[in-house]
Structures are given as C-alpha cells and as structure tokens.
Amino acid sequence: MSDDADDRPAEPAENISGGPDGGGESVVPGDAESAESRAEAVVDELGEMYWQKAYGGQDAFECLVRTILSQNTSDKASQPAHDSLMSRYGGDETDLAESLADAAQDELAETIASAGLYNQKSETIVRLANHIVDEYGGEDGFDEFVKSGDPDEVRDALLEMKGVGPKTADCVLLFAGGRNGVFPVDTHVHRIARRMGLAPADADHEQVRQAMEAAVPGEKCGFGHTAMIQFGREYCTAREPACLDGPEACPLVEYCDQVGVDELSGEVVDPSEVVADD
C-alpha cells in the first residue's frame, strides 16, 4: 500500500457525496492486511484507490436540500440545480429555510429543473423548509439539532419528515453532523455490498447499512461510502462490471464473491435473483 496520498486520484470537483464540498479532513490511511473484517479490508483498499476523509461541517439544511436534489439522478444533473437554487434563494445574510418556505413552488421547480422530477422535489423542499422553520426556527436551529443532538433521535426526526428516506437521513448525519459509524446506502453501495458478499444477497438498503456499519469501524464509514460510490461508477457497474474482462481488470477481485456475475457467460443479474433461484 502506498503512503503517498498524492498517488490517489483527486476527488471530483463536482460531487455532492464527496469532493471539496464534501467537508471534512483527510484521515490516517488504514491497512487492509490488518483489517478485522472483509468489509473493513474493502474500505481500506477503496481508501487507497480514492480518498480517506472524516466528514462533517456542512450546513444541515443545505445538505438536506442537496441530497433531495440528488435523488434518482446524477451529480452532473443535480449540481447545477443546487447552484441555481442557492443563487436564487441563498446568500450570506439569508436563512435558506425561511427563503425556501416562502418560495413559489412553480418558480422553484423551474430553478431546479436540471435535477429531474422537479415538481416532486420542489414540493418536498418547500414542505421541508416550512417544517424546519416551524420546528427549529430556521436553518441555524436545525443545524444545531443535527450536529449536537442524539444521533438516533436526529435520524428518527429526519425519517419522520415526508420525502426523507434512510439514505437522505444518513447523508445529513454524515456530511453535516460528522457522525462516525454512519454508512449511507445508495444504489451503488447496495449493489456492491451484495455482489461482493459483504451483505446478504437479498438484503434491502437498511440491511446493507446495518451490515456495513457493524463490520466497518466508525471512522471509516464516511469515506467507505463515498469511495464505494466512485468504485461503482468506475469498476463495479450494474450491467458491465470490470470483472467480466477478467480478474485482473478489477482491483478488488480477491475480496469479491461475484454474486450474480457469471464471467463465462457474461450474464449479470441482481444478487437477489440468485437467492430467488436457489
């Protein structure tokens, strides 16, 4: 393993789940050879391939909005929507929650159109903004709650908000609250963890989260999440994982059970289908 962080690729400049806007500072690299679980070894290897950071520090309400915008779309599409929203409704002297609570939904929908599902997302954002103002007095009160409140209580409160699912709640806890032991599960993490055998093949998103958080030290969960996303984009894609080109094509092949991947036939199915066929 290299000790030189410069050997790893730079984080994407536009990446709401990482990059310079992801918050946090670099942490001491882990050593896969001394990992206490295969999941931890995978995370250590991913950290060497990409980056290792301790996250936290983002504004909680803005983080919530960013994550809503990212739902069912790519960073490439959601980042311009976030930038447009902040340009129109944000500002140094502006309470973003109050501003969005007063926003006309049709105008907000037009502003965030590049993120897709803009009518649904604009409705959710306006509703959440009103809730944040009514319940916490605005973005500062919400930020204080997320960063200093009991993590379980914060997560429960987030999940009670209509339009906020587990992945969104966990991203707010990680990127705003800086909470160790939080491993958000998006579509990439869900696919890779089950394909590699780090979680049961038929596990849902919550079960994958529980499996990863149980097997990966808390301080490694944040960069494990962001690096696994990047690995899913570059190597372990849904339809054409790199291992189809041979074991040497995937840097993590030694850790992978390749559940649902048939190298000989080239067939790739969701890991859950393997369980269904048994």
Steps between C-alpha positions, in 0.01 A plus 500: 500500500619847417558753774485786253155655484599670174493160332122494535275680253373840602142507618249611238462877498123460469379216716245562772598178676867590511730749329617828652141581602472173691656656809739339743872437506729215394546220750780249558480221240395155615681177424293232327735227623415577864127548441273305733234431236485462124277807482764704686772369266290604200453848644875530567579400143244745366654772714836433339342515153308820559506699826464473874325778687312566818187686396287764669453873506249559223197712579231249594206648311701568185631143522141376527401702194803378302418141580137543397620645170731201448224242532454289184755696302873557459727760657548644152129577484439595863800727553379773258157481664658555841709789371193664342298453817769656718544788259128578505406423860825495700752759611721583795231699678211274400343222701467240225216318675296820537573597140389164362198484730375817330596386150239457228513132411474557125795739508705260712413215264628705208818582692585135573380354169839348413470260797195326354174425681498872565130530589527227762832627635388863517188395693715300741751781550233762572325264742827417680598866517171585671548215744855613583379855563205389713683230697853645534458871432700487177821356363720592800278317748481197273877504455550501876259209541673288234851568629441472874189286540497130580573326165210255534260780584627709210461209258150424628399865465631511144323179403172639632522777239304413186741467208800404715611138475781313675772594251409870519489492880836325519662746258389789720639323808829434321570814301343754736518326837836334443372189675732201510343162431258629236521316166238639260378246244425621150447281193876447454564396860193276498615321183868467587456382860270219388700410190820474702332299774544767767126486563235236425411480131135578572568778754305821465666840538453507878644151540803595292549807717483291814748246360752764394474702822549183704810391307675833430653719776303817551774736385524317166130496412493847345776453248385140449169638375647761266777276367261210438284732290802591289595133467147423383526764232841393375518123553201324655224631277154348495512341155867470407724454806871506424544135602331393177825600330693261723606499866793733433256772391360548850728616784272346764440160341670314787236630741199436277255208488369625163142420598286527189797532264584214259838570340464211253162596357531872567159497668449750782192496722405666825637294792147455634411301189765243590329441834158478331630226267639286785 
